[in-house]
Amino acid sequence: RRLFVERLGAAPLAVLTTRRLLFAKQLLSETRLPITEVALAVGFGSLRRFNTAFRDAYDLAPSQVRKGQAAASPVLVLRLAYRPPYDFAAQLDFLR
């Protein structure tokens, strides 16, 4: 515990909770799993504890993450992250 705090600046439980919440945020934005299943999938034992931790970390309810998403669509959307000076135009030409 001491080494965790010394090296990372946070206790092991805080690091674990942050990793769980980041994974939950990803599942909420990229899948259509019910919120209860997301909470269980990321390791929270109860929906109430998940909602509290999510609200404390992001000042949002988990359901608010999904509100901005478009309705179900048959179109597949891919997100490609990159860092400049990456030649993104050439990469898109290659993929076409």
Secondary structure in CASP SS format (residue, H / E / C, confidence):
PFRMAT SS
TARGET T0000
AUTHOR 0000-0000-0000
METHOD secondary structure of the structure
MODEL  1
R C 1.00
R H 1.00
L H 1.00
F H 1.00
V H 1.00
E H 1.00
R H 1.00
L H 1.00
G C 1.00
A C 1.00
A C 1.00
P H 1.00
L H 1.00
A H 1.00
V H 1.00
L H 1.00
T H 1.00
T H 1.00
R H 1.00
R H 1.00
L H 1.00
L H 1.00
F H 1.00
A H 1.00
K H 1.00
Q H 1.00
L H 1.00
L H 1.00
S H 1.00
E H 1.00
T C 1.00
R C 1.00
L C 1.00
P C 1.00
I H 1.00
T H 1.00
E H 1.00
V H 1.00
A H 1.00
L H 1.00
A H 1.00
V C 1.00
G C 1.00
F C 1.00
G C 1.00
S C 1.00
L H 1.00
R H 1.00
R H 1.00
F H 1.00
N H 1.00
T H 1.00
A H 1.00
F H 1.00
R H 1.00
D H 1.00
A H 1.00
Y H 1.00
D C 1.00
L C 1.00
A C 1.00
P H 1.00
S H 1.00
Q H 1.00
V H 1.00
R H 1.00
K H 1.00
G C 1.00
Q C 1.00
A C 1.00
A C 1.00
A C 1.00
S C 1.00
P C 1.00
V C 1.00
L C 1.00
V C 1.00
L C 1.00
R C 1.00
L C 1.00
A C 1.00
Y C 1.00
R C 1.00
P C 1.00
P C 1.00
Y C 1.00
D C 1.00
F H 1.00
A H 1.00
A H 1.00
Q H 1.00
L H 1.00
D H 1.00
F H 1.00
L H 1.00
R C 1.00
END
